[in-house]
Amino acid sequence: MNSFKYLQPKSLQDAGSLMQQNKNALLFAGGTDALGLIKNNIISPENLVNLKQIKGLNEIKYTPGKEIKIGALVNLVDIAAHPVITEKFTVLAEAANSIASPQFRNVATIGGNICQRPRCFYFRGDFHCIRKGGDLCYAAAGENKYHCIVGGDPCYIIHPSDSAVALLALDAKFSIYSDKKLKLVSAWDFFILPSVDPTRENILKPGEILESVVIPEPDKGSKSRYIKFMEREVFDFAVVSVAAVVKKSEGKIAKGSIAFGGVAPKPWHIDALNKSLTGLSTEEENITEFSKKTFTDASPLEKNGYKIPLVRNLLKRILIDLTV
């Protein structure tokens, strides 16, 4: 590990300035991903900008009937246990509680989980792949069991965040500190595909900082859930995951929002799918047929075609669970 300076700003403005003024700087929140990247020589920052002394970033503020605002430095364990989140934003509590181990969740932050780098073993290994500025995605013709089935080319990573999938289903907005002010962007627009830039996962520019996530309160009577398939069952990243927010009325789905993880280089949703949820009968045979029609445009690689039936079955399961 190379030596680095440890900088401790007291405000977002100071942190943004330090990121712009100091060469090769890295934001530091919980540190669970940052330290791994540094120790494995994937990145070698000369400056580490610690965010933990900035007031307000570790707070949760709920406005009844309107929204909840979660600071970027709120720990995952606090999100999973928060009474309002578990009751009204259940899908996010379940996603947070599914991440890694209890020890990890006590340290990891929601902002860090959203902004973590890919877990592709070529990116994390000793390969100068396209995400590191090279010319080749080794997964395209190599070991690609865990890679994406939609949205790839020229890089076939999947985004590893569980919380981001739940936030996409909840129609969350991300508050970004930029040029001395805050701006809101949708969860969908925050993440970018490799076709836009194969070296980045999100829109953050040097000096910009994810300040919080803002989630509108779901409609009264809505239910939500997060499920993921893991190869090792515990403390693992999702092979495929599904987040859903559904409101049922008179045997039909009145409104719904679905998001997927483990299938694309960014948390994934399908506009046509979400629109077609409205009016869908909650009878099991109808949900089964509905699920079979998803991901018909997927382009699996040599070893990950199994993800198509897997994601369809998880979608069927979550819709049945939410509408019984």
Secondary structure by P-SEA (a helix, b strand, c coil): cbbbbbbbbccaaaaaaaaaaccbbbbbcccaaaaaaaaaccccccbbbbccccccccbbbbcccccccccccccaaaaaacccccccaaaaaaaaaacccccccccccaaaaaaccccccccccccccccccccccccccccccccccccccccccccccaaaaaaaaabbbbbbbcccbbbbbccccccccccccccccccccccccccbbbbcccccccccbbbbbbcccccccccbbbbbbbbbcccccccbbbbbccccccccccaaaaaacccccccaaaaaaaaaaccccccccccccaaaaaaaaaaaaaaaaacc
